[in-house]
Amino acid sequence: MEELTWGILLAAYLFVGGMAGGAYIIGALADLTGRKTKGWKILSKSGIYVSLFSIIIGLVLLILDLGRFEVAPLSPLNAYINFPTSIMTVGTWIITVFTIVSLLTAILWFFRGNRYVRKLLEMVGLLLGISTAAYTGILLTFARGRPFWNTPFLPSLFIVSGMLTGLAMALFLIPIIAIFMPRFFEDFRGLVDSGRDFAQLLIGGQRYIAVLIVIEILLVAIELGTRHGAISLLSGSLVLSYLAYILLGLIIPLMVSYYSQKVEYVGRYSMLVPANVASFILILVGGFLLRYVILTAGQIIH
């Protein structure tokens, strides 16, 4: 394999950046349109918290990948010039405003601020979240001399994948917060301790996970049929990573979603939480593998 210009750090940035946008979309929709139940309210909180911490981690990863911070600490500020003629500058401004909105929304949730102000912020943040998740794909689409990335479906794939990983992380984080920070998040602990209410949230969340997985599978199929050099993914050096993404990130979680609906039908919840936690982890692994494969393939497939 030829030497890569962009590696693990940038793949991780694309992953957490997309997850940040997707988690905010999930959190905002759960609050704006979700049922007025404790479970959906906590899912909204968790999605907003995931969004904030993910975008901060993403910015750190991007600065590390640039490798110029120690030499020229103010060099990242150059990304704010040339607006709106540069797609990178436009994306930088979108991510900056999105980070601010995500922070303000998280503060309003944590300190129980005015719900009308929070919902107004969520409406704005919803558009910014979609833009942030899409930008991680648009950034690659606009790269010159990389025909593998030159596809109109890449931003859509990254939006759907961002929502899928954002939802998985938001659900995964609920019991983690409940166990390790119960004093600050009593409502999280109360939901997990209730047992059945938490199980119902997981089952409801799995319905949306199944829908997102099916959409992502359709987009992947379209990509394989239309993308330049896509067939190389099934025979080249990335084949194992790509198949792992399909199997671990999509097929097995889809099977868990089906299992979760059967559990609701028969009313046996003993294995529901372990199966869901395993599914969430696999979705996150798959989301990273997707970015890694696409980022690497674009550099080695000509």
C-alpha positions in Angstrom: 0.0 0.0 0.0 1.3 3.4 -0.9 2.1 6.0 1.8 -1.1 7.7 3.0 -1.4 11.5 3.4 -4.4 11.1 5.7 -4.6 8.3 8.3 -6.2 7.2 11.5 -6.4 10.7 13.1 -8.4 12.2 10.2 -10.6 9.1 10.0 -11.3 9.5 13.7 -12.1 13.2 13.2 -14.5 12.3 10.4 -16.1 9.7 12.7 -16.6 11.8 15.8 -17.5 14.9 13.7 -20.3 13.0 11.9 -21.4 11.4 15.2 -21.5 14.9 16.8 -23.9 16.2 14.1 -25.9 13.0 14.2 -26.2 12.9 18.0 -27.5 16.5 18.0 -30.1 15.6 15.3 -31.3 12.7 17.4 -31.3 14.8 20.6 -33.2 17.7 19.0 -35.8 15.5 17.3 -36.3 13.5 20.5 -37.1 16.8 22.3 -39.0 18.6 19.6 -41.1 15.7 18.2 -40.7 12.8 20.7 -43.3 11.5 23.0 -43.6 13.2 26.4 -42.1 10.4 28.4 -39.1 10.3 30.7 -37.2 8.0 28.4 -37.3 10.2 25.4 -36.5 13.3 27.4 -33.3 11.5 28.7 -32.5 10.3 25.2 -32.6 14.0 24.1 -30.3 15.0 26.9 -27.9 12.2 26.2 -27.8 13.0 22.5 -26.9 16.7 23.2 -24.2 15.7 25.6 -22.7 13.2 23.1 -22.8 15.9 20.4 -20.9 18.5 22.6 -18.1 16.1 23.7 -17.8 14.5 20.3 -17.3 17.8 18.4 -14.7 19.0 21.0 -12.8 15.7 20.6 -13.1 16.1 16.8 -11.6 19.5 16.9 -8.7 18.3 19.0 -8.1 15.4 16.6 -8.1 17.8 13.6 -5.6 20.1 15.3 -3.3 17.1 16.1 -3.7 15.8 12.5 -2.6 19.2 11.1 0.6 18.9 13.2 1.2 22.6 13.2 -0.1 23.7 16.6 3.3 23.5 18.4 5.0 25.4 15.6 2.3 28.0 14.9 -0.4 27.9 17.6 -2.5 30.5 15.7 -2.4 28.7 12.4 -5.9 27.1 12.8 -7.3 30.6 12.7 -6.4 30.7 9.0 -9.3 28.4 8.3 -11.7 31.3 9.0 -10.6 33.4 6.1 -11.8 33.2 2.5 -15.5 32.9 3.4 -17.5 32.0 1.5 -15.3 31.1 -1.5 -13.6 28.2 0.3 -15.5 25.0 1.2 -13.1 24.5 4.1 -13.8 28.0 5.5 -17.5 27.5 5.2 -17.2 24.2 7.0 -15.1 25.8 9.7 -17.7 28.4 10.4 -20.5 25.9 10.4 -18.7 23.7 12.9 -17.8 26.7 15.1 -21.4 27.9 15.3 -22.6 24.3 15.8 -20.2 23.9 18.7 -21.5 27.1 20.4 -25.1 26.0 19.9 -24.4 22.5 21.2 -22.7 24.0 24.3 -25.6 26.3 25.0 -28.1 23.5 24.6 -26.2 21.2 26.9 -26.0 24.0 29.5 -29.8 24.6 29.3 -30.4 20.9 29.7 -28.0 20.5 32.6 -29.2 23.5 34.6 -32.9 23.1 33.5 -33.0 26.4 31.7 -36.0 27.8 29.8 -37.4 25.1 27.6 -38.6 27.5 24.9 -35.1 28.9 24.5 -33.8 25.4 24.5 -36.2 24.3 21.8 -35.4 27.4 19.7 -31.7 26.5 19.9 -32.5 22.9 18.9 -34.3 24.1 15.8 -31.2 26.0 14.8 -28.8 23.3 15.9 -30.8 20.7 13.9 -29.9 22.4 10.7 -26.3 22.9 11.9 -26.1 19.2 12.9 -27.2 18.1 9.5 -24.6 20.5 7.9 -21.8 19.3 10.2 -22.5 15.6 9.5 -22.7 16.3 5.7 -19.6 18.5 5.7 -17.4 15.5 6.8 -18.5 13.9 3.4 -18.5 17.1 1.4 -14.9 17.8 2.5 -13.8 14.6 0.7 -16.1 15.1 -2.3 -14.4 18.4 -3.1 -10.8 17.0 -3.0 -9.0 17.3 -6.3 -7.6 14.3 -8.0 -9.4 11.8 -5.9 -12.1 10.2 -8.2 -13.1 7.6 -5.6 -14.5 10.4 -3.4 -16.2 12.2 -6.2 -19.7 11.0 -5.6 -22.9 12.9 -4.7 -24.0 10.2 -2.3 -21.1 10.5 0.1 -22.6 13.4 2.2 -25.9 11.5 2.5 -24.1 8.4 3.6 -22.2 10.3 6.2 -25.4 12.0 7.5 -27.2 8.7 7.9 -24.1 7.0 9.5 -23.7 10.0 11.8 -27.3 9.7 13.0 -26.9 5.9 13.4 -23.7 6.2 15.5 -25.1 9.3 17.3 -28.2 7.4 18.3 -26.2 4.3 19.4 -23.8 6.4 21.5 -26.7 8.4 23.1 -28.4 5.2 24.1 -25.1 3.6 25.2 -24.2 6.6 27.3 -27.4 6.5 29.4 -26.5 3.5 31.6 -22.9 4.7 31.8 -23.9 8.0 33.2 -26.4 6.4 35.5 -23.7 4.1 37.0 -20.8 6.5 37.3 -22.4 9.9 37.8 -25.7 9.2 39.6 -25.4 12.3 41.8 -25.4 14.7 38.9 -27.9 12.8 36.7 -30.5 11.4 39.0 -33.0 11.1 36.2 -30.6 8.9 34.2 -30.2 6.6 37.2 -34.0 6.6 37.8 -34.7 5.5 34.2 -32.1 2.7 34.3 -33.3 1.5 37.8 -36.9 1.4 36.5 -36.0 -1.6 34.3 -39.1 -1.8 32.1 -39.1 2.0 31.2 -35.4 1.7 30.1 -36.2 -1.5 28.2 -39.0 0.2 26.4 -36.7 3.1 25.4 -34.2 0.6 24.0 -36.9 -1.2 22.0 -38.2 2.1 20.7 -34.6 3.3 19.9 -33.9 0.0 18.0 -36.8 0.7 15.7 -35.1 3.9 14.5 -31.7 2.1 14.4 -33.2 -0.5 12.1 -34.6 2.2 9.8 -31.2 4.0 9.6 -29.4 0.7 9.0 -31.6 -0.1 6.1 -31.2 3.3 4.6 -27.4 3.0 5.0 -27.3 -0.4 3.4 -29.3 1.1 0.4 -26.8 4.0 0.1 -23.8 1.6 0.3 -25.4 -0.5 -2.5 -25.8 2.6 -4.6 -22.2 3.6 -3.9 -20.9 0.2 -5.0 -22.9 0.4 -8.2 -21.9 4.0 -9.1 -18.7 4.9 -7.4 -15.4 4.9 -9.5 -13.3 2.0 -8.4 -15.7 0.8 -5.8 -15.4 -2.8 -6.9 -11.8 -2.7 -5.6 -13.2 -2.6 -2.1 -14.3 -6.2 -2.5 -10.9 -7.5 -3.7 -8.1 -5.2 -2.6 -6.2 -4.6 0.7 -9.3 -3.0 2.3 -11.6 -5.9 1.8 -11.4 -7.2 5.4 -12.1 -3.8 6.8 -14.9 -3.2 4.5 -16.6 -6.6 5.1 -16.1 -6.0 8.9 -17.9 -2.7 8.5 -20.8 -4.4 6.7 -21.0 -7.4 9.1 -20.2 -5.7 12.4 -21.6 -2.3 11.8 -24.8 -3.1 9.9 -25.9 -6.8 9.7 -25.4 -7.9 13.3 -27.0 -4.7 14.7 -29.9 -5.1 12.4 -30.3 -8.7 13.8 -30.3 -7.2 17.3 -33.0 -4.7 16.3 -35.1 -7.6 15.1 -34.4 -9.5 18.4 -35.4 -6.5 20.4 -38.8 -6.3 18.8 -39.4 -10.0 19.4 -38.4 -9.5 23.1 -41.1 -6.8 23.4 -43.6 -9.3 21.9 -42.9 -12.1 24.4 -42.1 -9.8 27.3 -38.7 -11.3 28.3 -36.1 -8.6 29.0 -33.2 -10.4 30.7 -30.9 -10.3 27.7 -32.2 -7.1 26.1 -29.7 -4.7 27.7 -26.5 -6.8 27.1 -27.6 -7.4 23.5 -28.2 -3.8 22.9 -25.0 -2.6 24.5 -23.1 -5.0 22.3 -25.0 -3.8 19.3 -24.2 -0.1 20.1 -20.5 -0.9 20.4 -20.5 -2.7 17.0 -22.3 0.2 15.4 -19.6 2.6 16.6 -16.9 0.3 15.4 -18.7 0.1 12.0 -19.0 3.8 11.8 -15.3 4.3 12.3 -14.4 1.5 9.8 -16.6 3.2 7.2 -14.7 6.5 7.4 -11.3 4.6 7.5 -12.1 2.6 4.5 -13.4 5.5 2.4 -10.6 7.8 3.5 -7.9 5.2 2.7 -9.6 4.0 -0.5 -9.7 7.5 -1.9 -5.9 7.7 -1.6 -5.0 4.3 -3.1 -7.7 3.9 -5.8 -7.1 6.0 -8.9 
